[in-house]
Amino acid sequence: MSREIRAGLVQIDEYGPWTVSPEPRRETDLQSLQASLFADFAAFIGERDGYAFYGRFDNMYAVANEATPDDFRRFQRRVRTRYPVTVSVGLGAASTPAAALGVASERLQAAGGAQDGGRSEAMAVGDAPESGDTGSVTVAHFDVVDVTGEHTDRRNAVDVTLSIRRATLALATHLRSEHGGLAHFVGGDNVIAVCPDLDPAAYETAVDHVATETGIELQVGIGRGATAHAAGDAAKHALERCRETGTRIHGADRVPADH
């Protein structure tokens, strides 16, 4: 079965200039706007069985094979009516998540710069199809082994946060460079990665790499499904098996590649 990942990049239009016009806006107000906007984006993507990631907040992205260009146009209208800003969208598809987001980035960049006053609600979709079968999606759900006992209840909260961030960066960099995967911290000690089809050895290497680089031990559940939501749900259940059995990797060797 051929597989194709579809990624969407959402970027606030002319956000930098807006934050200082007519004078610099309060940082807490900007944080509130960003958090609310991402909450709406996550709900929108979740309704279409996708996964949303906050990126840098003024830039958000999603893996959503079920979302069409018209869906994203509806999201643009939702933002316009609820917020004092507008958003532009780039859509891309490729064989790996990182490559798909790269296509989306290039299309949006071609439609105008992020601080270009002439760009408003651009929809950079290229030849993106309205619908169609894209094959399966693979999601890996990582977390830290015994984070409460080893870190949260023993160390300064700042140091724990820095350790989790270092582990996330090491993991995301490794998956991006070695496999074209997208990994993102999603709260607590959890990292979600959308990956191409990988064998168990690839996850073992990733977990070992993070342990060597940061001293943080990870465990991971892997799932596949027709949508990111279905794959992520399978990954969550696989991660629970890791916790129950003490294994570090579960799922990749139990799910057929064409499932």
C-alpha positions in Angstrom: 0.0 0.0 0.0 1.4 3.4 -0.9 1.5 5.9 2.0 1.4 9.6 2.1 1.4 11.9 5.1 -0.5 15.2 4.8 0.6 18.1 6.9 -0.9 21.5 7.5 1.0 24.6 8.6 -1.0 27.5 10.1 0.7 30.8 10.5 -0.6 34.0 12.1 -0.6 36.8 9.5 1.7 39.8 10.2 1.9 38.8 13.9 5.1 40.5 14.8 4.0 44.0 13.7 0.6 43.4 15.3 2.1 42.7 18.7 3.7 46.2 18.8 0.9 48.2 17.2 -0.1 50.8 18.1 2.2 50.1 21.0 3.7 46.9 22.5 1.0 44.6 23.9 1.2 43.0 27.3 3.0 39.6 27.2 0.3 37.9 29.2 -2.4 39.1 26.7 -0.3 37.6 23.8 0.2 34.3 25.7 -3.6 34.1 26.3 -4.4 34.7 22.6 -1.8 32.1 21.5 -3.1 29.5 24.0 -6.8 30.1 23.0 -5.9 30.0 19.3 -4.1 26.7 19.7 -6.9 25.2 21.7 -9.3 26.0 18.9 -6.8 24.6 16.3 -6.4 21.4 18.4 -10.1 21.0 18.6 -10.5 21.6 14.9 -7.9 19.0 14.0 -9.2 16.6 16.6 -12.6 16.7 15.0 -11.0 15.4 11.8 -9.0 12.6 13.6 -5.7 14.4 13.3 -2.9 15.5 15.7 -2.1 19.2 16.2 1.2 20.6 17.6 1.7 24.2 18.8 5.1 24.7 17.2 6.0 28.3 18.2 2.4 29.2 18.8 2.4 31.9 16.0 3.2 28.9 13.8 1.2 25.7 14.4 1.1 22.5 12.4 -0.9 19.3 12.2 -0.9 15.8 10.7 -4.4 15.4 9.4 -4.9 13.1 6.5 -8.7 13.6 6.7 -8.7 17.4 6.6 -9.3 19.0 3.2 -8.5 22.5 2.0 -12.1 23.5 2.5 -11.8 22.4 6.1 -8.9 24.7 6.6 -10.8 27.5 5.0 -13.5 27.0 7.6 -10.9 27.2 10.3 -9.6 30.5 8.8 -13.2 31.9 9.0 -13.4 30.7 12.6 -10.2 32.6 13.5 -11.4 35.8 11.7 -14.6 35.9 13.6 -13.1 35.1 17.0 -9.7 36.8 17.1 -8.1 40.1 16.2 -5.8 38.3 13.8 -6.1 36.2 10.7 -4.1 33.0 9.7 -2.7 31.7 6.5 -2.4 28.0 5.7 0.1 25.9 3.8 -0.7 22.2 3.0 1.7 19.6 1.8 2.0 15.8 1.3 5.0 13.5 1.2 6.2 10.1 2.2 7.5 11.3 5.6 5.9 13.8 8.1 8.9 16.1 8.0 8.9 16.2 4.2 5.2 16.9 4.2 5.6 19.8 6.5 8.5 21.0 4.4 6.2 21.1 1.3 3.6 23.0 3.3 6.3 25.5 4.5 7.6 26.1 1.0 4.1 26.7 -0.4 3.2 29.2 2.4 6.5 31.0 2.0 5.8 31.3 -1.7 2.5 32.9 -0.9 4.1 35.8 1.1 6.3 36.4 4.1 5.1 36.0 7.7 5.3 39.8 8.2 4.1 40.7 4.8 1.3 43.2 5.1 -0.1 42.1 1.8 -0.6 38.5 2.8 -3.9 37.8 4.6 -5.6 34.4 4.9 -3.5 32.8 2.1 -4.4 29.2 1.3 -1.3 27.6 -0.2 -2.4 24.1 -1.2 -0.8 23.5 -4.5 -2.3 20.4 -6.0 -3.5 19.0 -2.6 -6.4 16.6 -3.2 -9.7 17.2 -1.6 -9.9 13.7 -0.3 -8.5 10.2 -0.9 -6.9 7.2 0.8 -3.5 8.0 2.1 -2.7 4.6 3.7 -1.8 4.2 7.3 -0.3 6.7 9.8 2.3 5.7 12.5 2.3 7.4 15.9 4.9 6.8 18.6 4.0 7.9 22.2 7.1 8.3 24.4 7.3 9.1 28.0 10.0 9.1 30.8 10.4 5.9 32.8 9.2 6.5 36.4 9.3 10.3 36.0 7.5 10.8 39.3 9.8 8.6 41.4 13.0 9.5 39.7 12.5 13.2 38.9 9.3 15.0 39.9 9.4 14.0 43.6 13.2 14.3 44.0 14.5 17.2 42.0 14.0 20.9 41.6 11.0 21.5 39.3 13.1 23.8 37.1 15.8 21.1 36.7 13.2 18.5 35.8 11.7 20.7 33.1 15.1 21.3 31.6 15.9 17.6 31.6 12.6 16.8 29.8 13.3 19.6 27.3 16.8 18.2 26.6 15.4 14.7 26.1 12.6 16.0 23.8 15.1 17.9 21.7 17.5 15.0 21.5 14.6 12.7 20.4 13.1 15.1 18.0 16.4 15.9 16.3 17.2 12.2 16.0 13.9 11.2 14.5 14.0 14.2 12.1 17.5 13.6 10.8 17.4 9.8 10.7 13.8 9.1 9.6 12.0 12.3 8.6 9.7 12.0 11.7 8.1 14.8 13.6 8.3 14.7 17.4 6.8 17.2 19.8 6.5 17.7 23.6 2.8 17.6 24.5 2.9 18.1 28.3 4.0 16.4 31.4 6.7 14.0 30.3 5.0 13.0 27.1 6.4 13.3 23.5 4.3 12.4 20.5 6.0 11.5 17.3 4.5 10.9 13.8 6.8 8.6 11.9 7.1 6.7 8.7 6.9 2.9 9.1 9.9 1.9 11.2 11.0 -1.5 12.5 11.5 -2.0 16.3 15.3 -1.5 16.0 14.8 2.1 15.0 12.9 2.8 18.2 15.5 1.0 20.2 18.2 3.2 18.7 16.2 6.3 19.3 15.6 5.4 23.0 19.3 4.5 23.4 20.4 7.8 21.8 18.3 9.9 24.2 19.6 7.9 27.2 23.2 8.4 26.0 22.8 12.1 25.2 20.7 13.2 28.2 20.6 10.4 30.8 16.8 10.2 30.5 15.3 6.8 30.0 12.3 6.7 27.7 9.7 4.1 26.9 7.5 4.1 23.8 4.3 2.7 22.5 3.8 2.5 18.8 0.5 2.3 16.9 -0.7 2.4 13.3 -4.1 3.4 11.9 -6.0 5.0 9.1 -5.8 8.3 10.9 -3.5 10.0 13.4 -6.2 9.6 16.0 -6.5 5.9 15.5 -2.7 5.4 15.4 -2.3 7.5 18.5 -5.0 5.6 20.4 -3.2 2.3 19.6 0.1 3.9 20.7 -1.4 4.9 24.0 -2.5 1.4 24.7 0.9 0.1 23.7 2.5 2.5 26.1 0.3 1.2 28.9 1.7 -2.3 28.1 5.2 -0.9 28.6 4.2 0.4 32.0 2.5 -2.8 33.0 5.3 -5.1 31.9 8.4 -3.0 32.3 9.3 -3.2 28.6 10.7 -0.2 26.9 9.1 -0.6 23.5 5.8 -2.1 22.6 3.7 -2.2 19.5 6.0 -1.9 16.5 6.5 -5.6 16.1 2.8 -6.5 16.6 1.1 -4.3 14.1 1.2 -5.4 10.4 2.8 -2.8 8.1 -0.3 -2.8 5.9 -2.8 -2.4 8.8 
